[in-house]
């Protein structure tokens, strides 16, 4: 499943910390992941994601997009498993 939305975000619209969808191209296919952007240093955004165990990553602003209205509603309802979850996930040990 590839991403359905473009990442047309501007750096000045990114609130840190904040909930966003991170995009990454894996084997030629765009994947998306609901994540929390936790900091920005030298125009590189640090994010965390994971349903059970937490993972960390870094990206540039052009790989970040705002949640859609539907995704915002899922977040409000705490239905996190229905949000994009396409990055590597693992169980804690």
C-alpha positions in Angstrom: 0.0 0.0 0.0 1.6 3.3 -1.1 0.8 6.8 0.2 -2.3 8.6 -0.9 -1.3 12.1 0.0 1.5 14.4 -1.1 3.7 16.0 1.5 3.1 19.6 0.6 4.1 21.0 4.0 6.1 24.1 4.8 8.7 24.1 7.6 7.0 27.0 9.3 3.8 25.0 9.7 5.4 22.2 11.6 4.8 22.4 15.3 7.3 20.6 17.6 6.3 18.4 19.3 3.4 17.4 17.1 1.7 14.5 15.4 2.3 14.0 11.7 2.6 11.4 9.0 6.1 10.7 7.9 6.8 9.4 4.3 9.7 7.2 3.2 10.4 5.5 -0.1 11.2 1.8 0.4 12.1 -0.3 -2.6 10.5 2.3 -4.9 7.2 2.4 -3.0 6.2 5.3 -0.7 5.3 4.1 2.8 3.6 6.3 5.5 3.8 6.2 9.3 1.9 8.1 12.0 4.6 9.6 14.2 5.4 12.3 16.7 7.9 14.9 15.6 9.9 15.6 18.7 12.6 18.0 17.7 14.3 19.8 14.8 18.1 20.4 14.5 19.7 21.9 11.4 16.5 21.4 9.3 16.4 17.7 10.2 13.3 16.5 12.1 13.5 13.8 14.7 10.5 11.6 15.1 9.2 8.7 17.2 6.7 6.0 16.3 5.5 2.6 17.3 2.4 0.9 18.7 4.1 -1.2 21.4 7.8 -0.6 21.2 9.1 2.8 20.1 11.3 3.5 17.1 13.1 6.7 16.2 13.9 8.3 12.9 15.0 11.5 11.2 13.7 13.2 8.0 13.6 16.5 6.1 10.4 18.6 6.1 9.4 17.4 2.6 8.8 13.9 4.0 6.3 15.1 6.6 2.6 15.8 6.0 -0.3 17.0 8.2 -2.9 14.5 9.2 -6.0 14.5 7.1 -9.4 15.4 8.7 -10.2 11.7 8.8 -6.9 10.9 10.5 -7.4 13.7 13.0 -10.7 12.2 13.9 -9.1 8.7 14.3 -6.5 10.3 16.6 -9.1 12.1 18.7 -10.9 8.7 19.1 -7.5 7.1 20.0 -7.9 4.7 17.1 -4.1 4.7 16.5 -4.1 1.3 14.7 -6.2 2.8 12.0 -3.6 5.5 11.2 -0.8 4.9 8.7 1.5 2.1 10.2 3.7 1.1 7.3 7.2 1.5 8.7 9.0 -1.4 10.4 7.4 -2.3 13.8 8.7 -4.7 16.4 7.6 -5.9 19.8 9.6 -4.9 22.9 11.8 -7.5 24.4 
